[in-house]
């Protein structure tokens, strides 16, 4: 469904991605793990067209989307739920959801989808008129996920969905993401909580300093000695 | 008491146009982080366009106001498109210098085009003032108030009740995330600058017939707009609307009860007081942490 070939991204003189390749097959949950600054967020930002690609190509459903405007990429069906939730803090819950379907014009479908998402997240339904900045971290994460779903994406990308959340909320968030995949939406997720991410995924990539270090099914990465030592904190138990 | 009532009516009239100036400036700063030194020139431009359409071409007075506002919007959008579009992400000093340069150029072009002699714009409204008990005001000034209030209301509706306004507010809060939602940030910036400029031009078109039109009339308007924006808090739209009326009130009271020579100084007295005691403006929102 999504394919990246030899993607290079630079911020000024710093090369954040040094030619990475990656595939996300339809209806799968693929995760991208790695340390801080490895280039995980940059990869997602390049896919959504927020960061320009210096070299390389990105294909979605067989068509090249490299260099397209962010709004075009979203319109093709790729939604991006950014790191740190980034809800619009001075807008209401409802307005945030409406921003999620900014490009859509089908009023009936939008109203149905808002009802569906509020049904999925009853906490948000209770707070639909509340200013998003006053929600708890977990509620903001639900809102950010709901907002990303409002564009009816084919592929949804999550950047560090567990960041700064209490452990029980993290588990709830991961369950929601698994539910999204089960309902037929493809998922690409960046996550620092490597163990949980590898445990729930269909396939995983390990990014180290802007290059793809390792790839394979989740359980293979979990059992890889290098991954265990560097990312799962299992070194001392081994 | 009668005198105070008259001052309050005058406050409303000047306050309406000050609010337009302030909202335009704060909108541009809030969404784009641009300190727009051309704002006063857009005010001057609006007044000259009013002179051009109403006096030179002899068009209907109210149609001329609408045309002057539209011309201001087009000029504002052009400024954004030609001067600021490729300076996206430049630091605030760069764009500030650029805007100061544009300000000087605009003012000199106005002088070159229209000459230094003040122009007056005759109004078709009755000369006989409107008398309401102890208060009297000219029909022209009453019209200025009504149109200004209508424009403030229209701006409020656009920002709070339309899809465009929602996209503008989203861009204001987090332009990167707004882009992820599919908002065309460049288009929002051009629209914002056009809208802010249109409001300045509207203030000029409304006050042009009340006073006279000169090439340097925008300087004081610019300074007053900055005073209003500081008063209301940078980027705070309702703060700017209220700030406009507070400045007008301070000027009226200062001119009426202290000395009319101090009228224009009142704005700066207010800036100094606000910066000393409440530097984030009178209506600053509490900052969100995290």
Interface residues (C-beta under 8 A of the other chain):
Chain A: X48 X50 X69 X70 X71 X74 X75 X80 X82 X86 X88 X89 X90 X91 X95 X98 X99 X100 X102 X103 X133 X147 X151
Chain B: X163 X166 X167 X169 X170 X173 X174 X176 X177 X178 X179 X180 X181 X182 X183 X184 X285 X288
